[in-house]
Amino acid sequence: MQSHEILREVFQHHSPKQVASQLGLSVSMIYKWAEPAEQTAGSGSVNPLDRIEALLRCTNDRRLVQWICQRAGGFFILNPKTNKPHPSYLIPATNEIVQEFADLLAVIATAAADNQITGKEAREIRSRWEELKSVTEAFVACCEEGNFLPLKDRPSGPAGPINGPHKS
């Protein structure tokens, strides 16, 4: 689905006039966002969704998407890339999920031992939780596609912002 199509659907449920007022923009600008941005026809306008996509493309930093997902009350998990089926990695992949879950439980138990959770402990719990979600999502996607090669090739250790948090 194109960005302007999503916005067109959104504006069927949310008044473009009210959106324009809250954003301090003209109603015509809001309506242009819901049209295809065609340089030759002069209709449409580069909308915020297209700008976010362009910003992501030029920075290659998925923290932008993670931030938006957090603001929406959710989280971002990168879909794993798959190549060709290779079922021999199933056991190590399941072991990794179990280990990540055990690591999360250990961090929680340690943090809760004194009946309080500090900000640092909360950040560590969040970090372990994000890692568990990422590992589990990669595993589930590979199960759905019958291809476990990406799990074998998954980097370990810190991988930088594009790949999300990893164990250190």
Accessible surface in RSA format (square Angstrom, percent):
REM  Atomic radii and reference values for relative SASA: ProtOr
REM  Chains: A
REM  Algorithm: Lee & Richards
REM  Probe-radius: 1.40
REM  Slices: 20
REM RES _ NUM      All-atoms   Total-Side   Main-Chain    Non-polar    All polar
REM                ABS   REL    ABS   REL    ABS   REL    ABS   REL    ABS   REL
RES MET A   1   152.06  78.7  72.66  48.1  79.40 189.1  73.31  62.3  78.75 104.3
RES GLN A   2   112.27  62.8 109.91  80.3   2.36   5.6  22.97  48.9  89.30  67.7
RES SER A   3    18.76  15.9  11.76  15.7   7.00  16.1  10.21  21.7   8.55  12.0
RES HIS A   4    26.85  14.7  26.85  18.7   0.00   0.0  12.54  12.9  14.31  16.6
RES GLU A   5    58.09  33.3  57.38  43.4   0.71   1.7   9.08  17.6  49.01  40.0
RES ILE A   6    71.17  40.5  70.83  52.8   0.34   0.8  71.11  51.2   0.05   0.1
RES LEU A   7    20.65  11.5  20.65  14.8   0.00   0.0  20.65  14.5   0.00   0.0
RES ARG A   8   106.13  44.6 104.70  53.4   1.43   3.4  46.78  63.9  59.34  36.0
RES GLU A   9    84.60  48.6  84.36  63.8   0.24   0.6  28.97  56.0  55.63  45.4
RES VAL A  10    59.99  39.5  56.43  51.1   3.56   8.6  59.99  52.1   0.00   0.0
RES PHE A  11    24.40  12.2  12.71   7.9  11.69  30.4  13.27   8.0  11.13  31.9
RES GLN A  12   131.28  73.4  93.15  68.1  38.13  90.8  37.86  80.6  93.42  70.9
RES HIS A  13   146.26  79.9 113.79  79.1  32.47  83.1  79.04  81.5  67.22  78.2
RES HIS A  14   107.48  58.7 102.81  71.5   4.66  11.9  59.94  61.8  47.54  55.3
RES SER A  15    53.65  45.3  40.87  54.5  12.78  29.4  35.22  75.0  18.43  25.8
RES PRO A  16    16.53  12.0  16.53  15.1   0.00   0.0  16.53  13.6   0.00   0.0
RES LYS A  17   150.37  73.4 148.83  91.3   1.54   3.7  92.05  82.9  58.31  62.1
RES GLN A  18   105.00  58.7  99.76  72.9   5.23  12.5  31.03  66.1  73.96  56.1
RES VAL A  19    33.05  21.7  31.53  28.5   1.52   3.7  33.05  28.7   0.00   0.0
RES ALA A  20     1.96   1.8   1.88   2.9   0.08   0.2   1.88   2.6   0.08   0.2
RES SER A  21    87.66  74.1  58.91  78.6  28.74  66.2  33.54  71.4  54.12  75.8
RES GLN A  22   136.19  76.2  98.86  72.2  37.33  88.9  39.67  84.4  96.52  73.2
RES LEU A  23   101.02  56.3  74.67  53.4  26.35  66.2  79.18  55.6  21.85  58.8
RES GLY A  24    67.10  82.8   0.00   N/A  67.10  82.8  37.39 102.6  29.71  66.5
RES LEU A  25    75.29  41.9  58.10  41.6  17.19  43.2  64.36  45.2  10.93  29.4
RES SER A  26    63.79  53.9  47.86  63.9  15.94  36.7  49.06 104.5  14.73  20.6
RES VAL A  27    56.78  37.4  53.28  48.2   3.50   8.4  53.28  46.3   3.50   9.5
RES SER A  28    66.77  56.4  59.06  78.8   7.71  17.8  43.38  92.4  23.39  32.8
RES MET A  29    67.34  34.9  66.29  43.9   1.04   2.5  65.74  55.9   1.60   2.1
RES ILE A  30     0.00   0.0   0.00   0.0   0.00   0.0   0.00   0.0   0.00   0.0
RES TYR A  31   114.89  53.6 113.47  64.6   1.42   3.7  79.68  59.9  35.21  43.4
RES LYS A  32    87.13  42.5  87.13  53.5   0.00   0.0  34.01  30.6  53.11  56.6
RES TRP A  33    24.81  10.0  24.81  12.0   0.00   0.0  21.45  11.4   3.36   5.5
RES ALA A  34    10.76   9.9   8.49  13.1   2.27   5.2   8.49  12.0   2.27   6.0
RES GLU A  35    65.62  37.7  64.26  48.6   1.36   3.2  25.56  49.4  40.06  32.7
RES PRO A  36    53.18  38.8  52.32  47.7   0.86   3.1  53.18  43.9   0.00   0.0
RES ALA A  37    55.29  50.8  23.23  35.8  32.07  72.9  24.12  34.0  31.18  82.6
RES GLU A  38    79.27  45.5  70.33  53.2   8.95  21.3  27.42  53.0  51.85  42.3
RES GLN A  39   181.60 101.6 145.94 106.7  35.67  84.9  57.51 122.4 124.09  94.1
RES THR A  40   141.47 100.6 103.25 104.7  38.21  91.1  87.89 118.0  53.58  81.0
RES ALA A  41    67.99  62.5  28.93  44.6  39.06  88.9  39.37  55.4  28.62  75.8
RES GLY A  42    59.47  73.3   0.00   N/A  59.47  73.3  35.25  96.7  24.22  54.2
RES SER A  43    46.84  39.6  39.81  53.1   7.02  16.2  35.33  75.2  11.50  16.1
RES GLY A  44    13.73  16.9   0.00   N/A  13.73  16.9   0.00   0.0  13.73  30.8
RES SER A  45    26.05  22.0  18.57  24.8   7.48  17.2  11.68  24.9  14.37  20.1
RES VAL A  46    72.55  47.7  66.48  60.2   6.08  14.6  66.48  57.8   6.08  16.5
RES ASN A  47     1.33   0.9   1.33   1.3   0.00   0.0   0.00   0.0   1.33   1.3
RES PRO A  48    50.56  36.8  47.95  43.7   2.61   9.5  50.28  41.5   0.28   1.7
RES LEU A  49    66.91  37.3  60.87  43.5   6.04  15.2  61.59  43.3   5.33  14.3
RES ASP A  50    44.20  31.0  40.15  40.0   4.05   9.6  13.99  32.9  30.21  30.1
RES ARG A  51   151.88  63.8 146.10  74.5   5.78  13.8  48.23  65.9 103.66  62.8
RES ILE A  52    62.69  35.7  61.86  46.1   0.82   2.0  62.69  45.1   0.00   0.0
RES GLU A  53    97.76  56.1  93.89  71.0   3.87   9.2  29.60  57.3  68.16  55.6
RES ALA A  54    41.40  38.1  38.81  59.9   2.59   5.9  39.21  55.2   2.19   5.8
RES LEU A  55    84.82  47.2  81.88  58.6   2.94   7.4  84.22  59.2   0.60   1.6
RES LEU A  56    43.71  24.3  43.12  30.8   0.60   1.5  43.12  30.3   0.60   1.6
RES ARG A  57   163.78  68.8 138.26  70.5  25.52  60.8  77.72 106.2  86.06  52.2
RES CYS A  58   102.96  77.9  62.60  69.8  40.36  94.9  44.88 113.7  58.09  62.6
RES THR A  59    67.45  48.0  40.59  41.1  26.86  64.0  47.09  63.2  20.36  30.8
RES ASN A  60    94.37  65.1  88.23  85.3   6.14  14.8  19.36  46.6  75.01  72.5
RES ASP A  61    24.17  16.9  24.02  23.9   0.16   0.4  10.50  24.7  13.67  13.6
RES ARG A  62    59.53  25.0  59.53  30.3   0.00   0.0   1.93   2.6  57.60  34.9
RES ARG A  63   140.88  59.2 137.28  70.0   3.60   8.6  52.30  71.5  88.58  53.7
RES LEU A  64    54.78  30.5  52.03  37.2   2.76   6.9  54.20  38.1   0.58   1.6
RES VAL A  65    29.37  19.3  29.36  26.6   0.02   0.0  29.37  25.5   0.00   0.0
RES GLN A  66    45.54  25.5  45.07  32.9   0.46   1.1  16.90  36.0  28.63  21.7
RES TRP A  67   137.00  55.0 135.41  65.5   1.59   3.7 120.31  64.1  16.69  27.1
RES ILE A  68    65.29  37.2  64.44  48.0   0.85   2.1  64.82  46.7   0.47   1.3
RES CYS A  69    29.71  22.5  26.45  29.5   3.26   7.7   4.55  11.5  25.17  27.1
RES GLN A  70   116.17  65.0  97.98  71.6  18.19  43.3  31.54  67.1  84.63  64.2
RES ARG A  71   172.59  72.5 137.04  69.9  35.56  84.7  47.67  65.2 124.92  75.7
RES ALA A  72    90.14  82.9  47.43  73.2  42.70  97.1  60.37  85.0  29.77  78.9
RES GLY A  73    73.58  90.7   0.00   N/A  73.58  90.7  37.32 102.4  36.26  81.2
RES GLY A  74    35.75  44.1   0.00   N/A  35.75  44.1  27.25  74.8   8.51  19.1
RES PHE A  75   103.15  51.6  81.22  50.3  21.92  57.0  82.37  49.9  20.77  59.4
RES PHE A  76    54.01  27.0  40.45  25.1  13.55  35.3  42.32  25.7  11.69  33.4
RES ILE A  77    40.38  23.0  21.01  15.7  19.37  46.7  24.00  17.3  16.38  44.4
RES LEU A  78    73.22  40.8  60.73  43.4  12.49  31.4  61.05  42.9  12.16  32.7
RES ASN A  79   108.78  75.0  99.12  95.8   9.66  23.3  24.66  59.3  84.12  81.3
RES PRO A  80    30.62  22.3   8.89   8.1  21.72  79.0  18.61  15.4  12.01  74.6
RES LYS A  81   184.66  90.1 170.61 104.7  14.04  33.4 118.46 106.6  66.20  70.5
RES THR A  82    44.41  31.6  20.35  20.6  24.06  57.3   1.24   1.7  43.18  65.3
RES ASN A  83   110.28  76.1  74.95  72.4  35.33  85.1  23.99  57.7  86.29  83.4
RES LYS A  84   136.04  66.4 134.97  82.8   1.06   2.5  79.40  71.5  56.64  60.3
RES PRO A  85    94.56  68.9  78.74  71.8  15.82  57.5  78.74  65.0  15.82  98.3
RES HIS A  86    66.21  36.2  65.02  45.2   1.19   3.0  39.20  40.4  27.01  31.4
RES PRO A  87    98.64  71.9  91.72  83.6   6.93  25.2  91.89  75.9   6.75  41.9
RES SER A  88    76.17  64.4  46.07  61.5  30.11  69.4  55.10 117.3  21.08  29.5
RES TYR A  89    33.60  15.7  33.31  19.0   0.28   0.7  19.92  15.0  13.67  16.9
RES LEU A  90    70.65  39.3  70.50  50.4   0.15   0.4  70.50  49.5   0.15   0.4
RES ILE A  91   116.28  66.2 116.24  86.6   0.05   0.1 116.24  83.7   0.05   0.1
RES PRO A  92    77.93  56.8  69.15  63.0   8.78  31.9  72.91  60.2   5.02  31.2
RES ALA A  93     5.07   4.7   0.48   0.7   4.58  10.4   3.77   5.3   1.29   3.4
RES THR A  94    46.17  32.8  45.08  45.7   1.09   2.6  39.42  53.0   6.75  10.2
RES ASN A  95    88.15  60.8  83.22  80.4   4.93  11.9  25.51  61.4  62.64  60.5
RES GLU A  96    47.83  27.5  42.17  31.9   5.66  13.5  22.53  43.6  25.31  20.7
RES ILE A  97    32.10  18.3  32.10  23.9   0.00   0.0  32.10  23.1   0.00   0.0
RES VAL A  98   102.43  67.4  99.55  90.1   2.88   7.0 101.78  88.4   0.65   1.8
RES GLN A  99    89.33  50.0  87.88  64.2   1.45   3.5  27.69  58.9  61.64  46.8
RES GLU A 100     0.32   0.2   0.32   0.2   0.00   0.0   0.07   0.1   0.24   0.2
RES PHE A 101    99.70  49.9  99.70  61.7   0.00   0.0  99.70  60.4   0.00   0.0
RES ALA A 102    45.71  42.0  38.51  59.4   7.20  16.4  41.89  59.0   3.82  10.1
RES ASP A 103    33.55  23.5  31.50  31.4   2.05   4.8  10.58  24.9  22.97  22.9
RES LEU A 104     9.70   5.4   9.70   6.9   0.00   0.0   9.70   6.8   0.00   0.0
RES LEU A 105    86.28  48.1  83.69  59.9   2.59   6.5  84.01  59.0   2.26   6.1
RES ALA A 106    57.18  52.6  47.80  73.8   9.38  21.3  56.35  79.4   0.83   2.2
RES VAL A 107    30.23  19.9  26.17  23.7   4.06   9.8  29.55  25.7   0.68   1.8
RES ILE A 108    65.05  37.0  65.05  48.5   0.00   0.0  65.05  46.8   0.00   0.0
RES ALA A 109    64.73  59.5  50.98  78.7  13.75  31.3  58.82  82.8   5.91  15.7
RES THR A 110   104.24  74.1  90.42  91.7  13.83  32.9  70.29  94.4  33.95  51.3
RES ALA A 111     2.33   2.1   1.55   2.4   0.79   1.8   2.12   3.0   0.22   0.6
RES ALA A 112    45.32  41.7  38.24  59.0   7.09  16.1  38.93  54.8   6.40  16.9
RES ALA A 113    85.60  78.7  46.84  72.3  38.76  88.2  58.82  82.8  26.79  71.0
RES ASP A 114    82.49  57.8  57.38  57.1  25.10  59.4  45.03 106.0  37.46  37.4
RES ASN A 115   144.85  99.9 110.05 106.4  34.79  83.8  33.00  79.4 111.85 108.1
RES GLN A 116   110.07  61.6 100.89  73.7   9.19  21.9  31.50  67.1  78.57  59.6
RES ILE A 117    84.67  48.2  52.61  39.2  32.06  77.3  52.95  38.1  31.72  86.1
RES THR A 118    61.39  43.7  53.50  54.2   7.89  18.8  58.59  78.7   2.80   4.2
RES GLY A 119    44.36  54.7   0.00   N/A  44.36  54.7  30.64  84.1  13.72  30.7
RES LYS A 120   158.00  77.1 154.25  94.6   3.75   8.9  96.84  87.2  61.17  65.2
RES GLU A 121    43.73  25.1  41.74  31.6   2.00   4.8  22.23  43.0  21.50  17.6
RES ALA A 122    47.30  43.5  41.24  63.6   6.06  13.8  43.04  60.6   4.25  11.3
RES ARG A 123   158.49  66.5 151.86  77.4   6.63  15.8  76.34 104.3  82.15  49.8
RES GLU A 124    80.14  46.0  77.30  58.5   2.83   6.7  29.32  56.7  50.81  41.5
RES ILE A 125    37.38  21.3  37.38  27.8   0.00   0.0  37.38  26.9   0.00   0.0
RES ARG A 126   126.70  53.2 123.99  63.2   2.71   6.4  42.57  58.2  84.14  51.0
RES SER A 127    43.18  36.5  38.95  52.0   4.23   9.7  21.50  45.8  21.68  30.4
RES ARG A 128    21.59   9.1  21.59  11.0   0.00   0.0   6.91   9.4  14.68   8.9
RES TRP A 129   102.85  41.3 102.85  49.8   0.00   0.0  90.50  48.3  12.35  20.0
RES GLU A 130    33.42  19.2  30.71  23.2   2.71   6.5  17.08  33.0  16.34  13.3
RES GLU A 131     3.96   2.3   3.96   3.0   0.01   0.0   1.72   3.3   2.24   1.8
RES LEU A 132    13.01   7.2  13.01   9.3   0.00   0.0  13.01   9.1   0.00   0.0
RES LYS A 133    16.96   8.3  11.53   7.1   5.43  12.9  14.91  13.4   2.05   2.2
RES SER A 134    30.65  25.9  29.43  39.3   1.23   2.8  10.82  23.0  19.83  27.8
RES VAL A 135     1.95   1.3   1.83   1.7   0.12   0.3   1.94   1.7   0.01   0.0
RES THR A 136    46.31  32.9  46.31  46.9   0.00   0.0  44.75  60.1   1.55   2.4
RES GLU A 137    57.64  33.1  55.14  41.7   2.50   6.0   8.29  16.0  49.35  40.3
RES ALA A 138     9.84   9.0   9.67  14.9   0.16   0.4   9.67  13.6   0.16   0.4
RES PHE A 139    31.10  15.6  31.10  19.3   0.00   0.0  31.10  18.9   0.00   0.0
RES VAL A 140    63.15  41.6  62.83  56.9   0.32   0.8  63.15  54.9   0.00   0.0
RES ALA A 141    11.22  10.3  10.76  16.6   0.46   1.1  11.19  15.8   0.03   0.1
RES CYS A 142     0.00   0.0   0.00   0.0   0.00   0.0   0.00   0.0   0.00   0.0
RES CYS A 143    59.05  44.7  38.05  42.4  21.00  49.4  24.12  61.1  34.93  37.7
RES GLU A 144   139.40  80.0  98.59  74.6  40.81  97.2  46.87  90.7  92.53  75.5
RES GLU A 145    99.68  57.2  70.35  53.2  29.33  69.8  36.36  70.3  63.32  51.7
RES GLY A 146    36.39  44.9   0.00   N/A  36.39  44.9  28.20  77.4   8.18  18.3
RES ASN A 147     4.21   2.9   4.21   4.1   0.00   0.0   3.39   8.2   0.81   0.8
RES PHE A 148    16.80   8.4  16.80  10.4   0.00   0.0  16.80  10.2   0.00   0.0
RES LEU A 149    26.68  14.9  26.68  19.1   0.00   0.0  26.68  18.7   0.00   0.0
RES PRO A 150    18.75  13.7   8.42   7.7  10.33  37.5  13.12  10.8   5.64  35.0
RES LEU A 151    16.46   9.2   5.68   4.1  10.79  27.1   5.96   4.2  10.51  28.3
RES LYS A 152   120.59  58.8  89.50  54.9  31.10  74.0  52.81  47.5  67.78  72.2
RES ASP A 153    86.32  60.5  58.87  58.6  27.45  64.9  33.88  79.7  52.44  52.3
RES ARG A 154    47.39  19.9  26.91  13.7  20.48  48.8  17.44  23.8  29.95  18.1
RES PRO A 155    69.28  50.5  57.97  52.8  11.31  41.1  68.04  56.2   1.24   7.7
RES SER A 156   108.45  91.6  78.77 105.1  29.69  68.4  46.74  99.5  61.72  86.5
RES GLY A 157    19.75  24.4   0.00   N/A  19.75  24.4  16.92  46.4   2.83   6.3
RES PRO A 158   110.41  80.5  82.72  75.4  27.69 100.7  85.33  70.4  25.08 155.9
RES ALA A 159    29.61  27.2   4.70   7.3  24.91  56.7  15.49  21.8  14.12  37.4
RES GLY A 160    37.98  46.8   0.00   N/A  37.98  46.8  30.05  82.5   7.93  17.8
RES PRO A 161    62.22  45.3  51.77  47.2  10.45  38.0  61.60  50.9   0.62   3.9
RES ILE A 162    43.80  24.9  41.77  31.1   2.03   4.9  41.77  30.1   2.03   5.5
RES ASN A 163    61.58  42.5  48.06  46.4  13.52  32.5   7.70  18.5  53.87  52.1
RES GLY A 164    12.83  15.8   0.00   N/A  12.83  15.8  10.50  28.8   2.33   5.2
RES PRO A 165    61.48  44.8  48.52  44.2  12.95  47.1  59.76  49.3   1.72  10.7
RES HIS A 166    26.33  14.4   7.32   5.1  19.01  48.6   6.66   6.9  19.67  22.9
RES LYS A 167    81.07  39.6  77.88  47.8   3.19   7.6  47.33  42.6  33.75  35.9
RES SER A 168   140.67 118.9  70.44  94.0  70.23 161.8  60.67 129.2  80.00 112.1
END  Absolute sums over single chains surface
CHAIN  1 A    11315.7       9233.0       2082.7       6719.0       4596.7
END  Absolute sums over all chains
TOTAL         11315.7       9233.0       2082.7       6719.0       4596.7
